[in-house]
Amino acid sequence: MSGIKIKQSLLEIANRVNSSTTLEEVYAQLALLADIEASEEQEKRGEVYTHDTVVKKSKKWLK
């Protein structure tokens, strides 16, 4: 995650924080956003499987 993206994400999360929000919840939100960004980058690089491919591969895995 780039520095600018981290700052934007932190500001978005901070706007949703209330008196009952825990630090662990903030960490979880930031981790989720980082995972989503990483997934989007993988998709841009073509590192994805179609649903049909996953179904076919999973049949082999589940034997």
N, C-alpha and C positions, 0 to 999 in steps of 0.2 A: 504494500500500500504506500503510495507516495505521501510526502509530507503534507501537501495541500489536501489530498483526499482524507488523510487522518484528521486534519483539523476540521474539515467539513463534517465528517462523521461524528467527531466529538461534540461539535456544536449542535448537531441534530439530536444526539442522545441527551445532551445537557438540557435541551428545551423540553424533554419528556420526563426529566427527573423530578420526583416529588419527595416529600419527607420520608416516605417508606421505601424508597429505592435503595437497594444495597449496592455496594461496590462490585460484588460478584455479578449482579444483573447488568451493570454497565459494561464489565469485561465481556460478558456473554454477548451483548449486543454488538460490541466492537468486533469480537471474533466472528460473529455471524456475517457482518458486513465485509470483513476481510475474506471470508470463505466465498461469499457471493462474487466479490471482485475477482478472486482467483479463478472461479468457475467461468466467469465471463471472458477472462483472458484465454483460458483453455479452449473455449468455444471459438474465439477469434482465430486461434492457431489450428483449428480443425481437429482438436483432440477430444472428439466426442463420439458416442455411439448412438445410432438410431434406436428407437424402441424395439424394432424388429430384430436388430443385431443383438441387443441385450437378451431378448427372449430366447434366441437361438443359442447364445453362449451360456445362458443360465441352465438350459436343459442339459448341456454337457457338464456343467459344474455340479448339478444336483443329482447326478447319477450315483 
